[in-house]
């Protein structure tokens, strides 16, 4: 055995020496050949070789370069300053992106986000513009944590009062009138103490011309500025965003991260995109694009291949505070309407309202229970406002406006909001499967919203004196209890204590309404008001598999915010 092992080791050693010797020979031979090849350099004649020449510059015209040259002079840089304010308290707000700021030191720049402990914005409440929908869930997580505006929101030091230093930020805009009228985003100039506009023709290092705000519209995030000029300025040409199709090429021009005259290209990814729930996004229905948009692009134009402005770059959806291929631009049709109002004598946009809130996307089961295929189901009616005065109630379904069918909440808002306060409108609606009509007088949306907000601050908060819950039949999976003492006067129903995961109630979203009050359990054939646990259990016990069921729920702390309608088909 030892002899075999020794022979094996010897053979391996011999093989190793053989391999090394072979490699050494190959290396020497290769070196010799290389030396021979290099030696031939002096023996090769190159007298017949022609020298290369750099040709004269030539323009290879494309639509992209043509548009950039034509539109570029009308795109401006907007530089704002926020001066320090003594003893100004900073309020916590949405966890929005910090505005782009010039580096304080070479190779250093501001971090893309604010404090890590800033919370996301709360879900929007039911709109009142004509009116808006019931808001989605807000707070941390979900869309709002990643939907970052470029300049909006409260961020460290942005109020100018945290460290006593001036704050500077950059944005973009575009000239629409040769006399010096410029369109940009409201959040670019919001809270600014000084605004400067730098033209493409201005020399480097020039801060720009002082600008004044003509008017702003926070609902659409649009602002109009004015600068003085001795000569007509270059302007963009406005296009019609209604003709844009998904897949169309688009170009964005602006000043991302302070890099002037930057041009990026992409396509339209989607249309009519709403990214904020409730009243916050009531008038913001964006074009979505994958053209690179970053902080500093905000307020700049989005152009079609005819070189016409079909949108204004406004926001991005990001997890990194930079471009990830999902940007949002306000459509030109909306921009033109708002601009024309802001340059008017009042310098503001006046929108109509009828004083209701509604759930924007009720389930098909809810629609079947309450007997409508299209229309808008009212979740709340504002006391003292047009709808309330005309007798409309929560649960009514608006189906027509002046005889024209209403498809959904967006359709209703678009129709009512453009009407002048004081004008009248005929509303057709369903109540208990009966078609009714009412004549309403249009109210001023801004005044109504102010009244609603004032009323909301006066509402109390009662979470005390809860009694032990009672388990409802397993077919729903909800733990409910009677209303505690001190519940708001006139409120009836049962309090949602908990919702069993995976149950019918969980599937229809009742888990998001723990602490809410179920005031009615309805089916296509019967409405069942609930006053106590016994009522609730009796109604639920009579429900059958395959039956459409809708729960009408209110927030006991804010009953004026409207009713929520959750529905589904019992398994």
TANOR-V810152 format. One record per helix or strand of 3 or more residues. SS is the DSSP state (alpha for helix, beta for strand). FROM is the first residue (numbers start at 0). LEN is the number of residues. If there is no record, write none. Layout:
SS/FROM/LEN  SS/FROM/LEN
This chain:
alpha/1/37  alpha/40/3  alpha/62/10  beta/74/8  alpha/142/4  beta/146/3  beta/166/11  beta/180/5  alpha/185/4  beta/193/5  beta/208/9  beta/221/6  alpha/240/3  beta/248/6  alpha/255/3  beta/261/12  alpha/277/4  beta/285/4  beta/300/3  beta/307/10  beta/326/5  alpha/331/11  beta/355/3  alpha/363/6  beta/375/6  alpha/385/4  beta/396/5  alpha/408/9  beta/423/8  beta/433/8  alpha/444/13  beta/477/5  beta/493/6  alpha/503/4  alpha/509/4  beta/516/7  alpha/532/9  beta/547/7  alpha/558/3  beta/562/7
